[in-house]
Amino acid sequence: MQWQSQKVDYYLAGLVLLLGVVVYANSFPGAFILDDVPIVVKNPLVYSLDLRAIFTSDYWGVGADRGLYRPLTILTLALNRWLLGPDPWAYHLFNVLLHALVSLLFFQLLRCWKISVWHSFAAAALFAVHPIHTEVLNEVIGRSELLAALFFLLALRLAHAERPYRWWLAGFVYLLALLSKEHAVTFLAVLLVVDLFQQRGCKRRLPLYGGLLLLTALWLLFHAYGVDRGTMGRPPFYSIYSPLAFMPTDWRILTACKIQLLYLAKLCWPIGLQGVYSGPEIDLPVRGLFSFWGGAIGLTVLLACGLTVIGWRRKRLFGLAILLYVISFSVTANIVFATEVALAERFAYLPSLWFCLGVTGVFSGCSWGKGGQKALPFGIGLIVLLGMAGGATWLRNYDYRDGVSLFSVDIERDPRNVLAGMFLGDAYIQREEYAKAEALYRKILAERDGPLEIFEDMAWVLLRQKRPQEAVEYGLRAVNARPEEMSDKILMILAEGYTMLDQPQEVMRWLDLMPPGDPPGFFWELRGKAYEQLGELQSAVDCYGRVGEPPLTSDVPERLERVLRRLGADTDAEKVRQWREERAKAQATEAR
């Protein structure tokens, strides 16, 4: 009978693995969306495979300072590019396979915990097909969530053993989880809760707990002092992304609890998912318990506490699952401290493991190590649940074809989602559909007080349409509204606008406000044009010479040649002309 039981385990494990792949079969080839561009496409760490730089740099790249340290994620992205190339399908394929492995490992971990085979399968299969994971799978940067979950579960399985040599291995794998994403720091708390629930001898496992605690402390120290940070300092929070960071502490905590109810609602009924979230549900604070949301929060907390106590005493899985869910969400919940993002579906990836465990525990009447007796109703219900969830995931994958598709759906589902409007505008800009982007921005500004970023984007779009006067007006509106937080982007927009208006003094004024550091080539291009307009030709040549390799659409080479001839430097001008001709020939050859 034992070999038959093992055979069932193997079959069900294979089915979990298959489900994790099949529900995403229609999501290829995929696309680069949102943070995929700066972190994957334009990040030198990803295409250089410089191990020292990868393990000593911020997640966003060399010189960045976002307070994130995920070198293992960056390393896998770099290896991904080296092995399969830079196209999005290659990264997407790796994400899908990782998700299938996480689902499989979840099933094996539950079996290791002596949970019945069918309830382990139900939890793992539901996790494999749940629609809320579409963001993690369809956006390349979801790699960090996938890796952290994979090593988190593997470390839990290794730590379950009583043999000390496995504990050392568990510590190493836990470190890999930390190097993938920061929220793996909840591992020790999760392990302690599981051990207490299983009534294991915690005293003899004190060396394991102490070692994990020391490892966490060392990781935190290196995270704080061993990573190369940029000289500019960490960028400030913006209300459009993190409205909770600007609320009083009590309002922030209550509003964060409201957002947790939204997460729970999307896990229970994953219809109407969105790529980004912004609007009254997120922006409006909960000011006290004596309100609709305050009452809902209070009742939910009381219900969760009651279920946890009942489940814990009776050794029901939902009692354990609730505690693990809360612990896993603690780092990203905006309750203990404010984060840069108020709500994102990818944050639910690790907590959803325990949500799926709790759902199967509640509906099966499962206790620790024992299965329910009503097999037929449970089986039918599971088939229906997996079919509905898998179908919703399959449909949701179509929304991720590209940025325009994703954010258009977001706005259809919530017209008040101003953040989706901003990103849809960016997607139009990437397609060079500037008129569509302008119409969208005007609609947003007409319906509500749009964020200042909308003014910046509108100014940039107007510049691309050769309407510098209007662009400058929108740029100045952004500056006047928030003069203490002028971004590099708005300074460059204003400088470019005044360049097109032939006002070199204004160009210089805005460029001089750029923070110290290594400015981009476009800075030197604008400065060179301003010197040229002022008649300071040698200064213009010096600036043009610092532009570097200008884009094909830039007129810097022509300007440099013209200015050199005006200065009488015909030899240098002839070299520039020859370089222009060689580049044009190379471009034509490449086009053929």
DRENPA-404435 format. One line per 8 residues: number of its first residue (from 1); for each residue x, y, z of C-alpha. Coordinates in steps of 0.05 Angstrom, whole numbers, m for minus. Each point is the difference from the previous one (the first is absolute). Layout:
% residues N
NUM> X:Y:Z ~ ... $
***
This chain:
% residues 592
1> 0:0:0 ~ 58:47:14 ~ 26:m4:m71 ~ m70:15:m26 ~ m3:61:45 ~ 67:24:m27 ~ m24:m12:m71 ~ m60:45:13 $
9> 47:53:28 ~ 42:m2:m63 ~ m60:5:m45 ~ m30:59:38 ~ 68:35:4 ~ 5:m6:m75 ~ m70:27:m9 ~ 16:61:44 $
17> 62:13:m42 ~ m41:m6:m64 ~ m54:47:25 ~ 51:53:17 ~ 24:m1:m73 ~ m65:m12:m38 ~ m39:60:27 ~ 54:46:m27 $
25> 8:m34:m67 ~ m37:57:m35 ~ 42:55:31 ~ 59:m4:m48 ~ 39:35:m28 ~ m13:52:54 ~ 23:73:3 ~ 43:46:42 $
33> m47:40:45 ~ 11:55:52 ~ 63:m13:42 ~ 22:m54:m49 ~ 30:55:m43 ~ 48:33:50 ~ 16:m63:40 ~ 6:m51:m56 $
41> 5:34:m68 ~ 43:60:18 ~ 37:m26:61 ~ 75:m10:m16 ~ 3:m52:56 ~ m45:m46:m41 ~ 42:m1:m63 ~ 70:6:30 $
49> 1:m61:46 ~ 48:38:46 ~ m7:m41:64 ~ 34:51:45 ~ m45:56:m25 ~ m62:m45:6 ~ 14:m19:72 ~ 19:70:23 $
57> m52:43:m36 ~ m71:21:11 ~ m54:m39:m35 ~ m12:58:m48 ~ 72:2:m24 ~ 69:27:14 ~ m4:67:36 ~ m75:m7:16 $
65> m26:7:71 ~ m70:m28:7 ~ 16:m40:63 ~ m10:m66:m36 ~ 52:m55:m3 ~ m17:m61:m43 ~ 64:m24:m33 ~ m23:m71:m11 $
73> m60:25:m40 ~ 45:44:m43 ~ 49:m59:m9 ~ m55:m45:m26 ~ m24:55:m48 ~ 72:7:m25 ~ 7:m75:m10 ~ m69:m1:m33 $
81> 24:52:m51 ~ 66:m36:m11 ~ m33:m67:m12 ~ m62:18:m40 ~ 9:71:m24 ~ m33:67:17 ~ m71:m13:m26 ~ m57:1:51 $
89> m22:m72:m14 ~ 66:m26:28 ~ m10:34:67 ~ m73:m18:0 ~ 15:m74:m12 ~ 46:m1:60 ~ m53:33:43 ~ m52:m52:m19 $
97> 46:m57:15 ~ 18:30:67 ~ m73:7:18 ~ m12:m73:m16 ~ 58:m19:44 ~ m26:43:57 ~ m68:m34:m6 ~ 33:m69:0 $
105> 44:17:60 ~ m62:25:38 ~ m34:m67:m11 ~ 62:m38:23 ~ 7:45:62 ~ m72:m14:21 ~ 11:m74:m9 ~ 63:6:42 $
113> m44:32:54 ~ m43:m64:m2 ~ m60:35:m31 ~ m44:m49:m39 ~ 18:m8:m73 ~ m65:26:m28 ~ m1:62:44 ~ 72:14:m17 $
121> m17:m7:m73 ~ m60:45:6 ~ 41:57:33 ~ 58:m6:m49 ~ m45:m6:m62 ~ m41:61:21 ~ 65:39:10 ~ 25:m23:m69 $
129> m61:27:m37 ~ m21:60:42 ~ m11:62:m44 ~ 32:49:49 ~ 68:m27:m21 ~ m7:25:m71 ~ 39:63:16 ~ 59:m39:29 $
137> 2:m47:m60 ~ m13:51:m56 ~ 48:54:25 ~ 73:m18:m1 ~ 14:33:66 ~ m46:m51:32 ~ 63:m42:0 ~ 17:26:69 $
145> m66:m26:29 ~ 9:m67:m33 ~ 71:m11:24 ~ m15:23:70 ~ m60:m47:5 ~ 40:m59:m29 ~ 57:6:49 ~ m47:18:58 $
153> m38:m66:m9 ~ 63:m40:m11 ~ 30:29:64 ~ m63:m18:38 ~ 4:m72:m25 ~ 73:m6:19 ~ m11:31:68 ~ m55:m51:14 $
161> 54:m54:7 ~ 30:m17:67 ~ 70:m10:m27 ~ 46:60:13 ~ 36:m5:m67 ~ m67:14:m33 ~ m7:61:43 ~ 64:29:m29 $
169> m27:m12:m69 ~ m66:32:20 ~ 38:62:22 ~ 37:4:m66 ~ m65:m6:m40 ~ m33:53:45 ~ 58:46:m18 ~ m15:m12:m74 $
177> m72:20:14 ~ 24:65:33 ~ 45:14:m60 ~ m61:m7:m44 ~ m48:46:36 ~ m2:34:68 ~ m66:m26:25 ~ 31:m69:10 $
185> 23:29:66 ~ m65:m27:29 ~ 27:m71:m5 ~ 20:m9:73 ~ m68:23:25 ~ m35:m48:m48 ~ 45:m58:21 ~ m13:14:74 $
193> m76:0:m10 ~ 2:m65:m39 ~ 43:m34:53 ~ m47:23:56 ~ m61:m23:m39 ~ 33:m68:m11 ~ 19:m2:73 ~ 71:m14:m16 $
201> 55:5:52 ~ 22:72:m9 ~ 54:m3:53 ~ 42:m50:m39 ~ m8:44:m62 ~ 27:62:34 ~ 66:m5:m39 ~ m40:3:m65 $
209> m39:61:23 ~ 63:34:25 ~ 37:m13:m64 ~ m57:28:m42 ~ m4:61:44 ~ 75:13:m7 ~ m5:m10:m75 ~ m57:51:m3 $
217> 40:50:40 ~ 61:m8:m45 ~ m43:8:m62 ~ m31:63:28 ~ 69:30:15 ~ 25:m15:m70 ~ m65:27:m30 ~ 11:65:38 $
225> 75:10:m7 ~ 28:m48:m52 ~ m39:23:m61 ~ 26:56:m45 ~ m51:55:3 ~ m9:60:m46 ~ 25:69:19 ~ m69:30:m12 $
233> m33:m35:59 ~ m65:m39:1 ~ m56:32:m41 ~ m59:26:39 ~ m68:m33:3 ~ m54:27:m46 ~ m73:3:20 ~ m22:m32:m66 $
241> 38:m63:16 ~ m1:m1:76 ~ m57:43:28 ~ 6:m36:67 ~ 70:30:11 ~ m32:69:6 ~ m54:m20:52 ~ 5:5:76 $
249> 21:m65:31 ~ m69:m21:26 ~ m33:16:m68 ~ 55:m37:m36 ~ m8:m63:42 ~ m76:0:m9 ~ 5:14:m74 ~ 52:m55:m7 $
257> m49:m48:34 ~ m52:22:m51 ~ 48:m18:m56 ~ 11:m67:33 ~ m75:m12:m6 ~ 5:17:m74 ~ 56:m51:m7 ~ m42:m52:35 $
265> m60:16:m45 ~ 43:m9:m62 ~ 27:m66:25 ~ m71:m25:14 ~ m31:29:m63 ~ 55:16:m51 ~ m43:37:m50 ~ 17:71:m21 $
273> 75:m6:13 ~ 42:60:m21 ~ 72:12:m19 ~ 5:61:45 ~ m46:28:53 ~ m16:73:14 ~ m64:37:17 ~ m47:13:58 $
281> 4:m71:27 ~ 75:10:10 ~ 7:75:9 ~ m56:14:49 ~ 23:m13:72 ~ m40:m36:53 ~ m2:51:56 ~ m28:m43:56 $
289> m35:m64:19 ~ m68:34:1 ~ m10:m2:m75 ~ m20:m52:m52 ~ 72:m22:m13 ~ 18:7:73 ~ m56:m47:19 ~ 18:m49:m55 $
297> 72:0:24 ~ m20:m11:73 ~ m47:m58:m17 ~ 52:m33:m45 ~ 54:4:53 ~ m47:m30:52 ~ m21:m55:m47 ~ 72:m16:m19 $
305> 21:m2:73 ~ m58:m46:17 ~ 13:m47:m57 ~ 74:m2:17 ~ m13:m18:72 ~ m51:m54:m19 ~ 44:m28:m55 ~ 62:0:45 $
313> m34:m36:57 ~ m33:m52:m45 ~ 61:m7:m45 ~ m38:23:m61 ~ 40:23:m59 ~ m36:66:m8 ~ 26:21:69 ~ 71:m9:m23 $
321> m14:30:m69 ~ m27:65:29 ~ 62:12:41 ~ 47:m16:m57 ~ m39:45:m47 ~ 4:59:48 ~ 75:m10:12 ~ 15:m6:m74 $
329> m36:66:m15 ~ 30:38:59 ~ 59:30:m38 ~ m40:28:m59 ~ m65:18:36 ~ 18:74:15 ~ m20:m14:73 ~ 67:m2:35 $
337> 31:51:m48 ~ m20:34:m66 ~ 24:m30:m65 ~ 5:29:m70 ~ m61:m38:m25 ~ m69:m2:33 ~ m28:m61:m36 ~ 30:m48:m51 $
345> m24:m70:m17 ~ 71:m26:m2 ~ 6:12:76 ~ m53:m54:10 ~ 42:m55:m33 ~ 32:m28:63 ~ m60:12:47 ~ m46:m34:m51 $
353> 35:m66:17 ~ m32:2:69 ~ m65:28:m27 ~ m7:m62:m45 ~ 19:m45:59 ~ m53:34:43 ~ m54:m5:m53 ~ 9:m75:m9 $
361> 3:m7:76 ~ m65:37:11 ~ m40:m35:m54 ~ 26:m69:13 ~ m5:0:76 ~ 73:m23:m1 ~ 40:m6:63 ~ 75:m9:5 $
369> 18:m67:m29 ~ m72:m22:m13 ~ m43:5:m62 ~ m74:16:m3 ~ m51:m56:m10 ~ m43:30:m55 ~ 45:m16:m59 ~ m50:7:m57 $
377> m27:69:17 ~ 71:23:14 ~ 24:m27:m67 ~ m57:31:m40 ~ 9:67:35 ~ 75:m2:m14 ~ m10:m14:m74 ~ m49:58:m6 $
385> 45:47:39 ~ 62:m17:m41 ~ m39:6:m64 ~ m26:69:18 ~ 67:25:25 ~ 39:m29:m59 ~ m49:30:m49 ~ 6:69:32 $
393> 76:m5:m3 ~ m2:m20:m73 ~ m44:61:m17 ~ 41:47:42 ~ 64:m19:m37 ~ m28:34:m62 ~ 0:67:36 ~ 76:m3:5 $
401> 13:0:m75 ~ 30:69:7 ~ m5:63:42 ~ m56:30:m41 ~ m43:m62:8 ~ 13:m6:75 ~ m13:71:20 ~ m58:9:m47 $
409> m34:m57:37 ~ 18:32:66 ~ m35:65:m19 ~ m60:m38:m26 ~ m7:m34:67 ~ 13:63:41 ~ m3:66:m38 ~ 25:35:63 $
417> 66:m37:m3 ~ 45:59:m15 ~ 64:m41:6 ~ m25:m47:m55 ~ m13:62:m41 ~ 71:23:9 ~ 29:m67:m20 ~ m47:m5:m60 $
425> 26:68:m22 ~ 72:m27:7 ~ m20:m60:m43 ~ m27:46:m53 ~ 64:41:3 ~ 42:m63:m11 ~ m41:m12:m63 ~ 10:73:m19 $
433> m76:10:1 ~ 7:69:30 ~ m70:25:m19 ~ m32:m58:37 ~ 44:14:61 ~ m19:74:m1 ~ m74:m16:m5 ~ 5:m48:59 $
441> 37:50:44 ~ m50:55:m16 ~ m57:m47:20 ~ 34:m16:66 ~ 12:73:16 ~ m71:19:m19 ~ m31:m53:46 ~ 42:11:63 $
449> 60:35:28 ~ 52:m43:m33 ~ 68:m14:32 ~ 58:45:m17 ~ 31:m56:m42 ~ m57:10:m49 ~ 23:72:m13 ~ 70:m25:m13 $
457> m24:m54:m47 ~ m46:49:m36 ~ 58:48:m9 ~ 44:m55:m29 ~ m55:m22:m49 ~ m10:71:m24 ~ 75:7:m13 ~ m2:m63:m43 $
465> m55:34:m40 ~ 42:63:m10 ~ m43:44:45 ~ 52:29:47 ~ m40:59:27 ~ m56:m45:27 ~ 53:m49:26 ~ 35:55:39 $
473> m67:22:30 ~ m15:m70:26 ~ 71:m8:25 ~ m4:65:39 ~ m66:m23:31 ~ 35:m62:26 ~ 58:41:28 ~ m44:52:33 $
481> m42:m54:33 ~ 60:m37:29 ~ 63:45:m4 ~ 36:m39:55 ~ m3:m65:m39 ~ 19:18:m71 ~ 20:m64:m36 ~ 55:m6:m51 $
489> m54:m15:m51 ~ m37:66:8 ~ 66:39:m1 ~ 19:m32:m66 ~ m70:10:m28 ~ 3:75:15 ~ 70:6:m28 ~ m21:m35:m64 $
497> m62:43:m7 ~ 39:64:7 ~ 52:m27:m49 ~ m56:m8:m52 ~ m24:71:17 ~ 71:29:m11 ~ 7:25:72 ~ 70:m23:19 $
505> 3:38:66 ~ m61:m38:25 ~ 32:m65:m24 ~ 62:14:41 ~ m42:19:61 ~ m36:m66:3 ~ 61:m42:m18 ~ 39:33:57 $
513> m52:m28:49 ~ 19:m71:m18 ~ 29:m37:60 ~ 75:m14:0 ~ 24:m65:m29 ~ 9:m29:m69 ~ m54:32:m44 ~ m27:m37:m61 $
521> 22:14:m70 ~ m65:38:m14 ~ 21:51:53 ~ 63:16:m39 ~ m40:2:m65 ~ m47:53:28 ~ 57:39:31 ~ 38:m1:m65 $
529> m60:26:m38 ~ m8:56:50 ~ 73:21:m7 ~ m8:m3:m76 ~ m61:46:4 ~ 40:47:45 ~ 57:0:m51 ~ 50:m34:47 $
537> 23:m50:m52 ~ 60:m31:35 ~ m42:m14:62 ~ m52:m31:m47 ~ 53:m46:m30 ~ 23:m21:69 ~ m71:m19:20 ~ m15:m37:m64 $
545> 64:m39:10 ~ m27:m25:67 ~ m65:m26:m28 ~ 30:m68:m16 ~ m35:m44:m52 ~ m61:42:m19 ~ m64:m35:m21 ~ m14:m6:m75 $
553> m54:53:4 ~ 47:51:33 ~ 26:59:m41 ~ 62:8:44 ~ 49:m28:m53 ~ m26:50:m52 ~ 4:57:50 ~ 70:m20:22 $
561> 24:m1:m73 ~ m31:68:m14 ~ 29:33:62 ~ 70:m29:m13 ~ m1:30:m70 ~ m21:67:28 ~ 60:m4:47 ~ 46:m17:m59 $
569> 14:m71:24 ~ m13:m31:m68 ~ 42:m62:15 ~ m41:m18:61 ~ m64:17:m37 ~ 19:m47:m56 ~ 11:m56:50 ~ m70:11:28 $
577> m28:m1:m71 ~ 34:m66:m16 ~ m24:m30:66 ~ m72:21:m18 ~ 5:m33:m68 ~ 29:m65:29 ~ m56:m3:52 ~ m52:12:m54 $
585> 29:m56:m43 ~ 2:m48:60 ~ m72:17:16 ~ m22:m13:m71 ~ 37:m67:m1 ~ m33:m21:66 ~ m68:20:m27 ~ 9:m46:m60 $
***
